[in-house]
């Protein structure tokens, strides 16, 4: 299983939304600045390589967990 770039972006957006919702001192300008920062980070070649590494780590972890569950449940 591989998480898509859109899925990773949505996961980060949800995390930021929860963080900003809990912090009553944030400003809308800060939300825009942080969002644009993450969009630009993902849009650069270095950001794309980082996203690829994260996708591989998450996908590998899910595959390992799935294999463990399948081997335990088959016993």
Secondary structure, DSSP 8 states (H G I E B T S, - for coil): ----HHHHHHHHHHHHHHHHHH-TT--HHHHHHHHHHHHHHHHSHHHHHHHHHHHHHHHHHHHHHHHHHHHHHT-
